[in-house]
Amino acid sequence: MSKRTYHEMILDPFQEEALDAIDAGKSVIVAAPTGTGKTLVADYLIEKAMNEHLRVIYTAPIKALSNQKFRDFKKQFGEDAVGIMTGDVVLNPTAPLLIMTTEVFRNQVITEDPNLEYVSHIVFDEIHWLNDEERGTVWEESIILAPPKMKILGLSATIANARHLVDWIESIRHEEVALIEEHNRVVPLEYFYYTKDTGLVNYDQLWRYYRRKIKDRNYDENPFGPTTHLDLIRTIQRSHLPALFFVFSRKQCALKALELASIANYLRPHERKIVEEKFIHIFGQEIDWSSSTRQLKRLCSKGIAYHHAGLLPSQKVVVEELFLERLIKVLYCTETFSVGINYPVKAVCFDSLNKYDGRNFRPLANHEFFQMSGRAGRRGLDEKGFSFAIVDLAYMEKSPPPKFQLNRLEPLTSQFRLTYNTVLNLTATLTQTQIETYFQKSFSAYSYHLSSERLHSELAQIQQRLEETQYLCEEVGSFTCPLKHHPKRKELEKLKKAYKALGPRKQSRVYGREMARKIRAWEKLLSQTPKNCSIQHQENCHAQGKTYSKLKHQQQELQNALDALPDENAFLQEFEYKKNHLRQLGYLRNDELLPRGTCASRIYVQELLVTELIYSDVFQQLDDDQLNALISSIDFEARKNDMFHRTTVFDPTPVKEIAEYIQSICGQDAVRYDPRVAGITHAWSQGSTFAEVQALCNLDEGDIISVFRRAIDLMRQMREAVSDTILRNRLKACMEKLDRDEAAIMEL
């Protein structure tokens, strides 16, 4: 049978199956390990749609991925055919192929944007982000609200409950959805743990070594030497590069890259020249470079680099391009690098198997580990890929390294949350009956029904088995049953003897009094005379009693799980609750949106605070630079060690009063606002250089840019939401003050 090809590539069976389903006009979900070639399916769909003059939207979870796709598709289809909308960047929004973040798509479907009329397909890259605590809701709303005639293509890493996900999509969209699953990798992966003492070992060898060492040690010393990233690189550099090195801290990414560069150089002179030319091409003459760009160039010209969200956009671009040209041999990066961006390597290394999730340190989950490890193994280049994890043997007992298993992947769960913006938009566009249906369509409602059915049927089975456990009298398990009474009685006699032996002086001490209390309690328990059962009867109870109590225990656990399920109508109740808040604030009259409500329905960030500010006289009291400073403080969330110069650039009192008013009705969490960041935006708006702004805080360069870009994005939303021409023009002028030099849209 002739194999199907695409651009001269012979397709794998799962790819063929996916392309056939697309040709048949179906919605498709592809779940396959990272690096197996899922992207090809999206490329085929997009090319097919473009040839047929149809419009396609491509959504991705993170901006880095959107930007990379934008660059790739522009090369393929030309400038005019591709547009991008990522909140802070809008270019060519009427193009037939639109790249956007999932947030932007969700905002379009919830407001029933007429531009969606002619879109034939929506591609959800990394659809398993449904599981993301912060942003999962956006994916869920996008899937629920996507117009029925728009076909879906979802690309996902391997997930435990892919069938569950597809059944849910089928149930809400009333169409057949093809599920294509691939479990095998083209390039198999091998997993190793590493310490300086053991070298590369598997899980069992690691424990064997550890137990042997512990047995032979002198008790006062730690028998294990420290292991660093340099030890691991030395071990693997001859035959396992290029490598990605995952480090769960931005600061450590840069430090480790510098440490390696002080002892290693992986490039030949002519390669070093290419790197230098690339830097001059992107950053201009060296005299104008920032110190961080100089540092990055020093590293890159040795074939070493780092990559994280705190880099300037152009610094990320230079690292990514050099990486693709195989001029970076070791790249230290944070977890975001494992999302979607297609940068395969020969090996993936982990500096640690614990990560900080914003609240505390926790072990990596199975799916996170496999998503990151999946970058290893380059198709057509490597026979095998490798995953290496550094372990600290000194902590083996206290926090043993996780044993990752592909068959134990965590299932996707719904992270559905209701925002005030969603409440307003649903109230504006749907009837009460449609809204009830909308909540029943959520993935969590679907999962609730599944769990509820499963628990009820398991409970029924246990009930039946309990009824079949014959001849057990109801005293089983109580102290009137001889089986339990007599052994306990013996124990009591022993305890009394021990108490008597203490003598009066010891009896009055704490442990003596404790023994006396125990004796009294047990005597009370055993005061009833046990039943006088025949030996035969007792043996039967003994044989069946264990099963009975085990079943009873299971029954209790199932009942607890059932009680713990959220109320089926939880979302509907929350919806009504939030609608009441909105009525109190003057956003709704019954179910009709008032002017404030209409305004807030078009704002997707801190909609209540922004609307209240628009309707107050706060903006009139500020000049443009102060206004920029205020807007950037909205929804800003500082990282743990962020520091700012203390300056007050506008009077914070009126804003504080508005925030407290909202919180008094809607609760503490309804407002996120941090004026500490205002100083840096004020300085930038007034024309300070980037270096001057950096001196005002300890934020990473990329984070400073992101403060300005987020303020621009919010002002763009505000311009769409208000009709007052003076305010609209003013916001445009404010945006232009921020949108310059390093913060301009130059990354694209």
C-alpha positions in Angstrom: 0.0 0.0 0.0 1.5 3.3 -1.0 2.2 5.6 2.0 0.7 9.0 2.0 3.3 11.9 1.8 3.1 15.6 2.6 5.9 17.8 1.1 7.9 14.7 0.4 7.7 13.5 4.0 6.4 10.0 4.5 3.6 10.3 7.1 3.3 8.2 10.2 0.0 6.2 10.5 -1.4 8.6 13.1 -0.7 11.6 10.8 -2.3 9.9 7.9 -5.4 9.2 10.0 -5.6 12.9 11.1 -5.2 14.2 7.6 -7.9 11.9 6.4 -10.3 13.1 9.1 -9.6 16.7 8.2 -10.2 15.9 4.5 -13.5 14.3 5.6 -14.5 17.7 7.2 -14.4 16.5 10.8 -13.3 18.3 14.0 -10.1 16.5 15.2 -8.2 16.1 18.5 -4.7 14.8 18.1 -3.0 13.6 21.4 0.6 12.5 20.9 3.9 12.7 22.8 5.9 15.9 22.4 8.1 15.8 19.3 6.2 13.2 17.3 5.1 15.6 14.6 1.6 16.9 15.6 2.4 20.3 14.2 2.4 18.8 10.7 -1.3 18.2 11.1 -2.0 21.9 11.8 0.3 22.9 8.9 -1.6 20.7 6.5 -5.0 22.1 7.7 -3.8 25.7 7.3 -2.3 25.1 3.9 -5.4 23.4 2.7 -7.6 26.2 4.0 -5.5 28.9 2.4 -5.6 27.1 -0.9 -9.4 27.0 -0.6 -9.6 30.7 0.3 -11.0 29.9 3.8 -10.1 31.8 7.0 -8.3 30.0 9.8 -7.6 31.1 13.4 -4.6 29.6 15.2 -4.5 30.0 19.0 -1.6 29.2 21.2 -1.2 29.4 25.0 1.9 31.6 25.2 3.1 34.6 23.3 6.4 33.1 22.5 4.7 30.3 20.6 2.3 32.8 18.8 5.3 35.0 17.8 7.2 32.0 16.5 4.2 30.8 14.5 3.7 34.3 13.1 7.2 34.4 11.8 7.0 30.9 10.3 3.7 31.4 8.6 4.8 34.8 7.2 7.7 33.1 5.5 5.4 30.5 4.1 2.4 32.5 3.0 3.7 36.1 2.7 3.2 39.2 4.8 -0.4 40.0 3.7 -1.8 36.5 4.4 -1.0 36.4 8.1 -2.1 38.6 11.0 -1.5 38.4 14.8 -3.5 39.5 17.9 -1.9 38.8 21.2 -3.4 41.5 23.4 -0.3 43.7 23.3 0.3 43.3 19.6 -2.3 43.7 16.8 -1.0 43.5 13.2 -3.1 42.9 10.1 -6.2 41.7 12.0 -8.3 41.0 8.8 -5.8 38.5 7.3 -7.1 35.1 6.3 -4.8 33.4 8.7 -4.9 34.9 12.2 -2.5 33.9 15.0 -3.9 34.8 18.4 -3.7 33.9 22.1 -6.6 31.9 23.4 -7.7 34.9 25.5 -8.3 37.0 22.4 -10.3 34.3 20.7 -12.4 33.8 23.8 -13.2 37.5 23.9 -14.3 37.4 20.2 -16.6 34.4 20.7 -18.2 35.7 23.9 -19.0 39.0 22.3 -20.2 37.3 19.1 -17.7 39.2 17.0 -19.0 39.5 13.3 -15.4 38.9 12.1 -15.8 35.2 13.0 -18.5 34.8 10.4 -16.2 33.5 7.7 -13.7 31.5 9.8 -13.8 27.8 8.8 -11.3 26.3 11.4 -9.9 27.1 14.8 -6.7 25.4 15.8 -6.1 25.0 19.5 -2.4 24.3 20.0 -1.6 22.7 23.3 -5.3 22.1 24.2 -4.3 20.3 27.4 -3.8 23.8 28.8 -7.5 23.3 29.8 -5.8 22.0 32.9 -4.0 25.2 33.7 -5.1 26.7 37.0 -4.8 30.3 36.0 -5.9 30.2 32.4 -7.8 26.9 31.9 -11.2 28.7 32.0 -10.3 30.6 28.8 -9.9 27.4 26.9 -13.1 25.9 28.2 -15.1 29.0 27.3 -13.5 29.1 23.8 -14.6 25.5 23.1 -18.1 25.9 24.5 -18.7 29.1 22.6 -17.0 28.4 19.3 -19.6 28.7 16.5 -20.9 25.2 15.4 -19.9 25.7 11.8 -16.3 26.4 12.8 -14.4 23.1 12.9 -11.9 22.5 15.7 -8.4 21.0 15.5 -6.9 20.4 19.0 -3.3 19.4 19.4 -2.3 18.0 22.8 0.5 16.2 24.5 -0.4 12.7 25.7 -3.3 12.9 28.2 -4.7 10.2 30.4 -8.4 11.0 29.6 -8.3 12.0 26.0 -11.5 10.0 25.3 -13.2 11.9 28.1 -12.2 15.2 26.6 -13.5 14.2 23.1 -16.8 12.8 24.5 -17.3 16.2 26.2 -16.6 18.2 23.0 -18.9 15.9 21.0 -21.7 16.3 23.7 -21.6 20.1 23.5 -21.1 20.6 19.8 -23.4 17.7 18.7 -20.9 16.5 16.1 -18.5 13.6 15.6 -15.0 14.5 16.7 -12.1 12.3 15.5 -9.7 11.3 18.3 -6.3 10.4 17.0 -4.0 9.1 19.7 -0.3 8.1 19.3 1.6 6.6 22.2 4.9 5.7 20.6 7.6 8.1 19.9 9.5 8.0 16.6 12.7 8.5 18.6 12.5 6.5 21.8 13.5 8.2 25.1 15.8 6.9 27.8 15.5 8.3 31.4 18.4 8.5 33.8 19.0 10.0 37.3 22.4 11.5 38.0 24.7 12.2 40.9 28.4 12.7 40.9 28.9 9.6 43.0 26.7 7.2 40.9 27.0 8.6 37.4 24.0 7.9 35.1 21.7 5.3 36.7 18.1 4.2 36.7 15.6 4.4 39.6 16.4 1.0 41.2 20.2 1.5 40.8 19.9 4.9 42.5 18.1 3.4 45.6 20.5 0.4 45.7 23.5 2.7 45.8 21.9 5.0 48.4 21.0 2.1 50.8 24.5 0.6 50.5 26.1 3.9 51.3 23.8 4.6 54.3 24.6 1.2 55.7 28.3 1.7 55.6 28.5 5.3 56.8 29.7 6.7 60.1 26.7 8.3 61.7 28.0 11.8 62.1 28.8 12.5 58.4 26.8 12.9 55.2 28.3 10.2 52.9 27.3 12.0 49.7 29.2 14.7 47.9 27.4 17.6 46.2 26.5 17.4 42.5 26.3 20.4 40.3 25.1 21.1 36.7 28.7 21.2 35.6 29.3 17.6 36.7 26.3 16.5 34.6 27.4 18.5 31.6 31.0 17.1 31.8 29.5 13.6 31.9 27.3 14.1 28.8 29.1 16.7 26.7 31.0 14.3 24.5 28.0 12.4 23.1 24.7 14.0 24.2 24.7 17.6 23.0 22.8 19.8 22.1 21.0 19.8 25.4 18.3 21.8 27.1 18.9 22.3 30.8 15.7 23.1 32.7 16.2 25.3 35.7 13.2 26.5 37.7 14.5 29.9 38.5 15.3 32.7 36.1 18.3 34.0 38.1 19.8 30.5 38.2 19.5 30.1 34.4 21.8 33.0 33.8 24.2 32.1 36.6 24.6 28.5 35.5 25.2 29.6 31.9 28.0 31.9 33.1 29.5 29.1 35.2 29.6 26.8 32.3 31.0 29.5 29.9 33.9 30.0 32.3 35.1 26.4 31.7 33.7 25.4 28.3 33.6 26.6 24.7 31.7 24.6 22.1 32.1 26.7 18.9 34.9 26.9 16.3 36.2 30.3 15.1 34.0 30.5 12.0 30.8 29.6 14.0 31.7 32.3 16.5 31.9 34.8 13.6 28.3 33.9 12.6 27.1 34.5 16.1 28.8 37.9 16.2 27.2 38.9 12.9 23.8 37.8 14.1 24.0 40.0 17.2 25.1 43.1 15.1 22.2 42.4 12.7 19.7 42.4 15.5 21.1 44.9 18.0 23.1 47.3 15.8 26.6 48.5 16.7 28.1 47.1 20.0 28.6 50.5 21.5 24.8 50.8 21.9 24.2 47.5 23.5 22.9 47.0 27.1 25.1 45.1 29.5 22.8 42.1 29.4 23.0 41.9 25.6 26.9 42.0 25.9 26.7 39.2 28.5 24.4 37.1 26.3 26.7 37.6 23.3 29.8 36.5 25.3 27.9 33.3 26.2 26.4 32.6 22.7 29.8 32.9 21.1 30.8 29.9 23.2 27.7 27.9 22.2 26.0 28.5 25.6 22.9 30.6 26.3 19.9 31.1 28.6 16.2 31.8 27.9 13.4 32.9 30.2 10.4 35.3 30.3 12.5 38.1 31.8 14.6 38.6 28.6 14.0 41.4 26.2 12.0 40.2 23.2 14.9 40.7 20.8 17.2 38.7 23.1 14.8 35.8 23.0 14.7 36.0 19.2 18.5 35.9 18.9 18.8 32.9 21.2 16.0 31.1 19.4 17.4 31.7 16.0 21.0 30.6 17.0 19.4 27.6 18.6 17.6 26.6 15.4 20.9 27.1 13.5 22.5 24.6 15.9 25.0 27.1 17.2 23.8 26.8 20.8 24.9 23.5 22.4 23.7 24.0 25.9 20.6 26.1 26.7 19.6 26.8 30.3 15.9 27.6 30.2 12.8 27.8 32.4 9.7 25.6 31.9 8.0 27.9 29.3 10.5 26.7 26.8 8.9 23.3 26.7 5.5 24.7 25.6 4.9 24.2 21.9 8.1 25.8 20.7 9.6 23.3 18.4 13.3 23.1 19.4 14.3 19.4 19.6 17.6 18.5 21.2 19.5 15.2 21.8 19.2 15.5 25.6 17.1 17.2 28.2 18.5 17.8 31.7 16.8 18.7 34.9 18.5 20.7 37.6 15.9 19.6 40.1 12.7 17.6 40.1 10.9 20.1 42.4 9.4 23.4 41.2 8.0 26.5 42.8 4.4 27.0 41.7 4.0 30.5 43.1 3.0 29.2 46.5 5.3 26.4 47.5 7.8 23.9 46.2 6.3 20.7 44.9 7.5 17.7 42.9 7.0 17.9 39.1 3.8 16.2 38.0 4.1 13.2 35.6 2.7 15.2 32.6 5.1 18.2 33.3 8.1 15.9 33.3 7.1 14.1 30.1 6.2 17.3 28.3 9.7 18.7 29.1 11.6 15.4 28.5 9.7 15.2 25.2 12.0 17.8 23.7 14.7 15.2 23.5 15.3 13.0 20.5 15.6 14.7 17.0 13.7 13.0 14.2 16.1 11.8 11.5 19.2 12.8 13.6 19.1 10.7 16.8 18.5 7.0 17.4 17.5 7.8 20.9 16.7 10.8 23.1 17.9 11.2 26.7 16.5 12.7 29.8 18.8 13.3 32.7 17.7 14.5 36.2 20.1 15.6 39.0 19.3 14.1 42.4 20.5 15.2 45.8 21.2 12.0 47.7 21.3 13.8 51.1 17.5 14.3 50.7 16.6 10.8 49.4 14.6 9.7 52.5 13.0 13.1 53.2 11.9 13.8 49.6 12.6 10.9 47.4 12.8 11.7 43.6 9.5 11.0 41.8 9.4 7.8 39.7 7.8 9.1 36.6 5.5 6.7 34.7 3.8 7.4 31.4 0.8 5.2 32.3 0.2 7.3 35.5 -0.4 10.6 33.8 -2.7 12.9 35.7 -6.1 13.3 34.0 -7.2 16.7 32.7 -9.5 18.4 35.1 -11.7 21.5 34.6 -10.4 24.8 36.0 -13.6 26.7 35.1 -14.0 30.0 36.9 -16.6 32.8 36.4 -15.5 36.4 35.9 -17.7 39.4 36.1 -16.9 40.0 32.4 -18.3 36.5 31.5 -21.4 37.2 33.6 -22.1 40.5 31.8 -21.4 39.0 28.3 -23.6 35.9 29.0 -26.4 38.1 30.3 -26.2 40.4 27.3 -26.1 37.6 24.6 -28.0 34.6 26.0 -31.4 33.9 27.5 -31.7 32.4 31.0 -32.4 28.9 29.5 -29.3 29.2 27.2 -27.2 30.3 30.2 -28.3 27.2 32.2 -27.4 25.1 29.2 -24.0 26.9 28.9 -23.1 25.9 32.5 -24.2 22.3 31.8 -21.9 22.3 28.9 -18.8 23.1 31.0 -16.2 20.4 31.2 -16.5 20.4 34.9 -20.3 19.8 34.7 -19.6 16.9 32.3 -16.9 15.5 34.6 -19.3 15.9 37.5 -21.9 13.8 35.8 -19.4 11.1 34.9 -18.0 11.0 38.5 -21.4 11.0 40.0 -22.6 8.1 37.8 -19.4 6.1 38.5 -19.6 6.7 42.3 -23.3 5.8 42.4 -22.8 2.6 40.4 -19.8 1.6 42.6 -21.9 2.3 45.8 -24.7 0.1 44.4 -22.2 -2.8 43.8 -20.8 -2.5 47.3 -24.3 -2.4 48.8 -25.1 -5.6 47.0 -22.0 -7.3 48.2 -22.7 -6.2 51.8 -26.2 -7.8 51.5 -24.6 -11.0 50.2 -22.2 -11.3 53.2 -24.4 -13.8 55.0 -24.8 -14.8 58.7 -23.1 -11.7 60.0 -24.9 -10.4 63.1 -25.2 -6.6 63.5 -22.8 -6.8 66.5 -19.8 -7.4 64.2 -17.1 -4.8 64.8 -18.6 -3.7 68.2 -17.4 -4.6 71.7 -20.4 -6.9 72.3 -19.0 -9.2 69.7 -16.8 -11.9 71.4 -14.3 -11.6 68.6 -13.5 -8.1 69.6 -14.5 -8.2 73.3 -12.2 -11.0 74.5 -8.8 -9.8 73.0 -9.5 -6.3 74.3 -10.4 -7.7 77.7 -7.0 -9.5 77.8 -5.2 -6.2 76.9 -7.1 -4.4 79.7 -6.0 -7.0 82.3 -2.3 -6.5 81.2 -2.7 -2.8 81.5 -4.2 -3.0 85.0 -1.3 -5.2 86.1 1.2 -2.7 84.7 -0.6 0.1 86.5 -0.6 -1.7 89.8 3.2 -2.4 89.5 3.9 1.3 89.3 3.2 1.9 92.9 1.4 5.0 94.4 4.2 7.5 93.7 4.5 6.8 90.0 0.7 6.4 89.7 0.3 10.1 90.5 2.7 11.2 87.8 1.6 12.2 84.3 2.0 8.8 82.6 0.4 7.1 85.7 -2.7 9.4 85.5 -2.8 8.8 81.7 -2.9 5.0 82.3 -5.6 5.3 84.9 -7.7 7.4 82.4 -7.2 4.7 79.7 -8.3 1.9 82.1 -11.5 3.7 83.0 -12.3 4.4 79.4 -11.7 0.7 78.4 -13.8 -0.6 81.3 -16.7 1.6 80.2 -16.3 0.2 76.6 -16.3 -3.4 77.9 -19.0 -3.0 80.5 -21.6 -4.8 78.4 -21.5 -8.6 78.5 -20.5 -10.1 75.2 -22.9 -12.3 73.2 -22.5 -15.9 73.8 -22.1 -17.2 70.2 -21.3 -20.8 69.1 -17.7 -21.5 68.0 -19.1 -22.2 64.5 -20.8 -18.8 64.4 -17.6 -17.0 65.7 -15.5 -18.7 63.0 -17.9 -17.6 60.3 -17.8 -14.1 61.6 -14.1 -14.2 61.8 -13.8 -15.3 58.2 -16.3 -12.9 56.8 -15.7 -10.0 59.2 -12.6 -8.8 57.5 -14.3 -8.6 54.1 -17.3 -6.9 55.7 -15.3 -4.2 57.4 -13.2 -3.7 54.2 -16.5 -3.2 52.3 -17.8 -0.9 54.9 -14.6 1.2 54.7 -14.9 1.4 50.9 -18.6 2.3 51.2 -17.7 5.2 53.5 -14.9 6.4 51.2 -17.2 6.4 48.2 -19.8 8.3 50.1 -17.3 10.9 51.2 -16.2 11.3 47.5 -19.8 11.7 46.5 -20.4 14.3 49.2 -17.2 16.2 48.1 -18.4 16.6 44.5 -19.3 20.2 43.9 -23.0 21.0 43.7 -24.3 20.4 40.2 -25.7 23.9 40.1 -22.7 25.6 41.7 -21.9 27.7 38.6 -25.5 28.8 38.2 -25.6 29.8 41.9 -22.3 31.7 41.5 -23.7 33.4 38.4 -26.8 34.6 40.2 -24.6 35.7 43.1 -22.3 37.7 40.9 -25.2 39.2 39.0 -26.5 40.5 42.4 -23.1 42.2 43.0 -23.4 43.8 39.5 -26.9 45.1 40.3 -25.6 46.6 43.5 -22.8 48.3 41.6 -25.2 49.7 39.0 -24.0 47.6 36.1 -27.3 45.7 35.7 -31.0 46.6 36.1 -32.7 43.1 36.4 -31.1 41.5 33.4 -30.5 44.6 31.3 -26.9 46.0 31.0 -26.7 49.6 32.1 -23.9 51.9 30.6 -21.4 50.8 33.2 -22.2 47.1 32.5 -21.7 47.6 28.7 -18.4 49.2 29.4 -17.2 46.4 31.7 -18.3 43.8 29.2 -15.6 45.0 26.8 -12.8 45.1 29.4 -11.1 41.7 30.1 -8.7 42.7 32.9 -9.9 44.0 36.3 -13.2 45.1 34.6 -14.8 46.5 37.7 -11.9 48.6 38.8 -11.3 50.0 35.3 -15.0 50.8 34.7 -15.3 52.6 38.1 -12.2 54.6 37.2 -13.7 55.6 33.8 -16.9 56.7 35.5 -15.1 58.7 38.2 -13.2 62.0 37.8 -9.8 60.4 38.7 -8.5 60.6 35.1 -9.3 64.3 34.8 -7.0 65.0 37.8 -4.0 63.3 36.2 -1.7 64.3 33.4 -0.9 61.7 30.7 2.3 60.3 32.4 0.4 59.9 35.6 -2.5 58.2 33.8 0.0 55.7 32.2 1.4 55.1 35.7 -2.0 54.3 37.1 -3.1 52.0 34.2 0.1 50.0 34.6 -0.6 49.4 38.3 -3.9 47.7 37.5 -3.7 43.9 37.6 0.1 44.1 38.2 1.2 41.1 40.4 4.7 41.4 41.7 7.0 38.4 41.9 8.3 37.4 45.3 11.5 39.4 45.4 10.5 42.4 43.2 11.7 45.8 44.6 10.9 49.3 43.5 12.2 52.8 44.4 9.5 54.4 46.6 8.0 57.3 44.8 4.5 58.7 44.7 3.7 59.9 41.2 -0.1 60.4 41.7 -2.4 60.7 44.7 -3.3 57.1 45.5 -6.3 58.0 47.8 -9.2 58.2 45.3 -8.1 54.9 43.6 -7.9 53.2 47.0 -11.4 54.4 47.9 -12.8 53.0 44.7 -11.0 49.7 45.2 -12.4 49.5 48.8 -15.9 50.3 47.6 -15.7 47.4 45.0 -14.3 45.0 47.7 -17.0 45.9 50.2 -19.6 44.5 47.7 -17.6 41.8 45.8 -15.0 40.6 48.2 -11.2 41.1 48.6 -10.3 39.2 45.5 -12.3 41.4 43.1 -9.5 43.9 42.8 -5.8 43.4 41.9 -3.9 46.6 41.9 -0.3 47.4 43.0 0.9 51.1 42.7 4.5 50.2 43.5 5.1 49.7 39.8 3.8 53.2 38.9 7.1 54.9 39.2 8.8 53.0 36.4 5.9 53.6 33.9 5.8 57.2 34.9 9.6 57.6 34.1 9.3 55.8 30.8 6.2 57.8 29.8 8.2 61.0 30.6 10.9 59.9 28.2 13.5 58.3 30.4 15.9 55.9 28.8 15.5 52.1 29.4 18.7 52.1 31.5 17.3 55.0 33.7 14.1 53.0 34.2 16.1 49.9 35.1 17.8 51.8 37.9 14.3 52.3 39.6 13.6 48.6 40.2 15.1 45.2 40.2 12.7 43.7 37.6 14.1 41.7 34.7 14.3 43.6 31.4 11.5 41.5 29.8 9.3 42.1 32.8 9.7 45.8 32.6 8.7 45.7 28.9 5.7 43.5 29.8 4.5 46.1 32.3 4.4 48.7 29.5 2.9 46.4 26.9 0.2 45.3 29.3 -0.7 48.9 30.0 -0.9 49.5 26.3 -3.2 46.5 25.9 -5.5 47.6 28.7 -5.7 51.1 27.1 -6.6 49.5 23.8 -9.5 47.7 25.5 -10.6 50.9 27.2 -10.7 52.8 23.9 -13.0 50.0 22.5 -15.2 50.2 25.6 -15.8 54.0 25.7 -17.5 56.4 23.3 -16.2 59.6 24.7 -14.0 61.0 21.8 -11.8 63.1 24.1 -10.9 60.2 26.3 -10.3 57.9 23.3 -7.9 60.4 21.8 -6.2 60.9 25.1 -5.7 57.1 25.6 -4.2 56.9 22.1 -1.7 59.7 23.0 -0.9 57.9 26.2 -0.3 54.6 24.4 2.1 56.3 22.0 4.2 57.6 24.9 4.7 54.0 26.1 5.0 52.3 22.7 8.6 53.4 21.9 12.2 52.1 21.6 12.7 48.9 23.6 9.0 48.6 24.3 7.8 49.1 20.7 6.5 46.1 18.8 9.8 45.2 17.4 10.0 41.6 18.3 8.0 40.8 15.2 
